[in-house]
Structure formats: structure tokens, C-alpha cells
């Protein structure tokens, strides 16, 4: 019997935490999302590549294995690294 992929382990964990919409997203190199917010809390777990997230409270570069949660209503911007980024997105509505 083989081990579940890391994506599946994360999916289970996020659902257990109450996230109701969990999916994998991929962005191209240097893709950007300028200042915006969401009406729901979200979690982002990096699978491949890099993502820079800047919010009112912090700025971080996320790499494979890193997780960052963004609370509903938080204004933030995002920029992908040179290789783009593949990541899990989880939304808690």
C-alpha cells in the first residue's frame, strides 16, 4: 500500500480544520494579484515555486511546505517567483 500524496494529506487536514473549498492552483512566473481582500478566511500551502505575500501586518516569501492563512477582510497582495507557483488554496466560508 502506498502513502497518500502530500496534497491529499493537506486536503484532509484542511477539511478537518473546517475549510469547505480546497483545491490546487497554479500561477505563471511573476504573476501578481494587487491589493485585494476576500470575504472568507483562506489558507495557502506551497507545493512548488515561491510566492511573496504582503499584508498590513507582515510580508513573507513562501516556499514549498510553507503555509500562510489570511483572515477574512485582510487586504493583501501576492507575487509569484521566477518559476511560478503551484499551491493548495483552502477557503472557509
MIBALUM-188870 format. One line per 2 residues: number of its first residue (from 1); their letters; for each residue x, y, z negated of N, C-alpha, C, O. Coordinates in steps of 0.2 Angstrom, whole numbers. Layout:
<nodes>
NUM	A	X:Y:Z:X:Y:Z:X:Y:Z:X:Y:Z ~ ...
</nodes>
This chain:
<nodes>
1	XX	4:-6:0:0:0:0:4:6:0:9:7:-4 ~ 3:11:4:7:17:5:5:23:1:-1:23:-1
3	XX	9:27:-1:7:33:-5:3:38:-1:4:39:5 ~ -2:41:-4:-5:47:-1:0:52:1:4:54:-3
5	XX	-2:55:7:2:61:9:2:67:4:-4:67:0 ~ 7:71:3:6:77:-2:0:81:-1:-3:84:-5
7	XX	-2:82:6:-8:86:7:-14:83:4:-18:87:1 ~ -15:76:4:-20:73:1:-20:74:-7:-25:75:-10
9	XX	-14:73:-10:-14:74:-17:-16:81:-19:-19:82:-24 ~ -13:86:-15:-15:93:-17:-23:94:-16:-26:97:-20
11	XX	-26:91:-11:-33:92:-9:-37:89:-15:-41:92:-18 ~ -35:83:-18:-38:80:-24:-38:85:-30:-43:86:-33
13	XX	-32:87:-31:-30:91:-37:-35:98:-36:-38:100:-41 ~ -35:101:-31:-38:107:-30:-46:106:-31:-49:110:-34
15	XX	-49:101:-28:-56:99:-29:-57:98:-36:-62:100:-39 ~ -53:94:-40:-53:93:-47:-53:100:-51:-57:101:-56
17	XX	-50:105:-48:-50:112:-51:-56:116:-50:-56:122:-52 ~ -60:113:-45:-66:117:-44:-66:121:-37:-71:124:-36
19	XX	-61:120:-33:-61:123:-27:-66:119:-22:-65:113:-22 ~ -70:122:-18:-75:119:-14:-74:119:-7:-77:116:-3
21	XX	-69:123:-5:-67:123:3:-59:122:3:-56:127:1 ~ -57:116:5:-50:115:5:-48:113:12:-51:108:15
23	XX	-43:117:15:-41:115:22:-34:117:23:-31:121:19 ~ -31:114:29:-24:116:31:-24:121:36:-28:121:41
25	XX	-20:126:36:-20:132:41:-13:133:43:-8:131:39 ~ -12:135:49:-5:136:52:-5:143:55:-10:145:59
27	XX	0:147:53:1:154:56:8:154:60:12:150:59 ~ 8:157:66:13:158:70:19:162:67:18:166:62
29	XX	25:162:69:30:166:66:29:173:66:26:176:71 ~ 30:176:61:29:183:60:22:186:60:21:192:60
31	XX	17:181:60:10:183:59:9:187:53:12:186:48 ~ 5:192:53:3:196:47:-4:197:46:-8:197:51
33	XX	-6:198:40:-13:200:38:-12:206:33:-9:205:28 ~ -14:212:36:-13:218:32:-17:218:26:-21:213:25
35	XX	-17:223:22:-21:223:15:-28:221:17:-32:224:21 ~ -30:217:12:-37:214:13:-38:211:6:-34:210:2
37	XX	-45:209:5:-47:205:-1:-52:200:1:-55:200:7 ~ -54:195:-3:-59:190:-2:-64:191:-8:-62:192:-14
39	XX	-70:189:-7:-75:189:-12:-74:182:-16:-79:181:-20 ~ -69:178:-15:-68:172:-19:-61:171:-21:-57:174:-18
41	XX	-60:167:-26:-53:165:-28:-50:160:-23:-54:156:-21 ~ -44:161:-21:-41:156:-16:-34:154:-19:-31:158:-23
43	XX	-32:148:-17:-25:145:-19:-22:144:-12:-25:142:-7 ~ -15:145:-12:-11:144:-6:-5:139:-8:-2:141:-12
45	XX	-5:134:-5:1:129:-6:5:128:0:2:126:5 ~ 11:130:0:15:130:6:18:123:8:20:119:4
47	XX	17:121:14:19:114:16:25:115:21:30:111:20 ~ 26:120:25:31:121:29:32:128:31:27:132:31
49	XX	38:131:31:39:138:33:39:142:27:40:140:21 ~ 38:149:28:38:154:22:33:159:23:30:160:29
51	XX	30:161:18:25:166:18:27:171:12:29:170:7 ~ 27:178:14:28:183:9:21:186:7:17:188:12
53	XX	19:186:1:13:189:-1:14:195:-6:18:194:-10 ~ 11:200:-5:12:206:-9:5:208:-11:0:209:-7
55	XX	4:209:-18:-2:211:-21:-1:217:-25:5:220:-26 ~ -6:220:-28:-5:226:-33:0:224:-38:3:228:-41
57	XX	0:218:-40:4:216:-46:11:213:-45:15:213:-49 ~ 11:210:-39:18:206:-38:19:205:-30:14:206:-26
59	XX	25:203:-29:27:202:-22:31:195:-22:36:195:-27 ~ 30:190:-18:33:184:-19:34:181:-12:30:182:-7
61	XX	40:178:-11:41:174:-5:40:166:-7:43:164:-12 ~ 35:163:-3:33:156:-5:36:152:0:36:153:6
63	XX	39:146:-2:42:141:2:39:134:0:35:134:-4 ~ 40:129:4:37:123:3:37:120:-4:42:120:-8
65	XX	31:119:-6:30:116:-13:27:122:-18:25:120:-23 ~ 28:128:-15:26:134:-20:18:135:-19:15:133:-14
67	XX	15:137:-25:8:139:-25:7:146:-27:11:148:-32 ~ 2:149:-24:0:156:-27:-7:156:-27:-10:155:-21
69	XX	-10:158:-32:-18:159:-32:-19:167:-32:-15:171:-35 ~ -24:168:-28:-26:175:-28:-33:176:-30:-38:173:-28
71	XX	-34:180:-36:-41:181:-39:-45:185:-34:-43:189:-31 ~ -52:183:-34:-57:187:-30:-56:194:-31:-55:197:-37
73	XX	-56:198:-25:-56:205:-26:-49:208:-26:-48:214:-25 ~ -44:204:-26:-37:207:-27:-35:209:-20:-35:205:-15
75	XX	-33:215:-19:-30:217:-12:-23:214:-12:-19:215:-16 ~ -22:211:-6:-15:208:-4:-14:208:3:-18:209:7
77	XX	-7:208:5:-5:207:12:-1:201:12:2:199:7 ~ 0:198:18:3:192:19:7:193:26:5:195:31
79	XX	13:190:26:18:190:32:21:183:32:24:181:27 ~ 21:180:38:24:174:39:32:175:41:34:180:43
81	XX	36:170:39:43:170:41:44:168:48:40:168:52 ~ 51:167:49:53:166:56:51:160:59:50:159:65
83	XX	49:155:55:46:148:58:39:148:58:36:142:59 ~ 35:153:56:28:152:54:27:149:48:32:148:44
85	XX	21:147:47:20:144:40:14:139:41:9:141:44 ~ 14:133:38:9:128:38:7:128:30:12:126:26
87	XX	1:129:28:-1:129:21:-8:126:20:-12:126:24 ~ -9:124:14:-16:122:12:-19:129:9:-16:132:5
89	XX	-25:130:11:-29:135:8:-35:132:4:-38:127:7 ~ -36:134:-2:-42:132:-6:-46:138:-8:-43:143:-10
91	XX	-53:138:-7:-57:143:-9:-62:141:-14:-65:135:-14 ~ -63:145:-19:-68:144:-25:-73:149:-24:-72:154:-26
93	X	-79:146:-22:-85:151:-21:-89:151:-27:-95:154:-27
</nodes>
